[in-house]
Amino acid sequence: MMQPLPGFRDFLPEPLPFPDSWSADLRRHIFESWRASARRYGFREYDGPPLEPLELFTLKSGEEIVRQLFNFRDKGDRDVSLRPEMTPTLARLVATVERHYRKPIKWFAIPQLFRYEKHQKGRLREHFQFNADIFGEADPAADAELVALLIDSLRGLGLTADDFVIRLSSRRAWQGFQERLGVDAARAYDFYQAVDKLDREKEAVTDAKFREFGTSLDAVRQFIAAAEPTAELRRVLDDLASRGMSEFVRIDYGIIRGLAYYTGVVFEAFDRKGEFRAIAGGGRYDQLVKLVSGGKVDLPGLGFGMGDVVLTELLKSRGLLPALGGVLDDYVIIEDETLRGAALAIVQRLRSGGRRVDFSLTAMKGDKQFKRALELGASRTIRVERGADGKTVLKVRDLVTRAEHEVSPEVVV
């Protein structure tokens, strides 16, 4: 039996046939919630191609990213790649069209992304991701706005401050720490990598790396533990406090974000119980548009990404999956085949009125049609019959209350 490639998913309608199946209905629910949150904050939706020039990604992340990509040479002899992330595409777009939009630009997207890496719990070779970004605003108010959107997008799915926390950090705080040590700016990326792997490598190895920079593992841990907010982080905290969101955030300089292009506030969202990988992450990247445009456009930017894989696992673990079975408003039952023409007219009238309607395409016993209506989660059945006077009548039955009443075809909608 043919199966999907390793790390890729099929999405099926509810009810799911197997416990490990991925739900197309749940995906739609998550996407709708993400879109609703973004639109409440004034973000506009955009999209871009899933296939981009390979250079767009190596320009931002270096040649080492190639081993994580689905890349190849196309029939036009171009080096291309499936997008592993959306930010480079967005930076390219913004650099091209920014003069046509008022600032700040607030955009969001829900792309499917692809990375050729070992698939494991919480990480696959493809996933969908909620991306939200702001361009053209350097004030920390934009950072606070973005963090607030992240909080509300998680609250919109039923999660509370007991379920997740946003850990705030700052590249500028770490830059100050490096400057006090005299770390060469050319080696800053190596320093960030060492901090990013703080809890994933042996202490002796990490300590040796930090001593090359003139410090120690203990000194780095003391800096993290002090959690003294920079001026920009204080602005963000005060802004979120005014919104009543203080319980969702805390300073944590252990968050470094390994990507080299971050320039200011960075953050990640984690579940409080520590059961899963980071739910979301992002930060400020004021130099990216300038880099992608070859210096032609200089525009500050910031954004975050939240994937659907870890989020789905978190919602399952917290019992927050919605009821996903019902897909129909009405099921039209046709027992007298001489009335099929009249029934089709009813079906189309209901559909034109915006209702979700189904019926049996071929002749079928009434009890089997009723059973099918229940299987599809219909809210009501509409039985098409012929009255004593020979006219068509409809018996409408509410499948929740079981109440039934008779109406004419003219008023059924």
Secondary structure, DSSP 4 states (H G I P E B T S, - for coil): ---PPTT---EEPSSPSSTTPEEHHHHHHHHHHHHHHHHHTT-EE----SEEEHHHHHHHH-GGGGGGS-EEE-TTS-EEEE-S-SHHHHHHHHHHHGGGSPSSEEEEE--EEE--S--BTTB-SEEEEEEEEEES--SHHHHHHHHHHHHHHHHTTT--TTTEEEEEEEHHHHHHHHHHHT--GGGHHHHHHHHHTTTTS-HHHHHHHHHHTT--HHHHHHHHHH----HHHHHHHHHHHHTT-GGGEEE-TT---S-TT--SEEEEEEETT--SS-SEEEEE-TTHHHHHTTTS----EEEEEEEHHHHHHHHHHTT-PPP-----SEEEEE--GGGHHHHHHHHHHHHHTT--EEE-SS---HHHHHHHHHHTT-SEEEEEEE-TTS-EEEEEEETTT--EEEE-GGG--
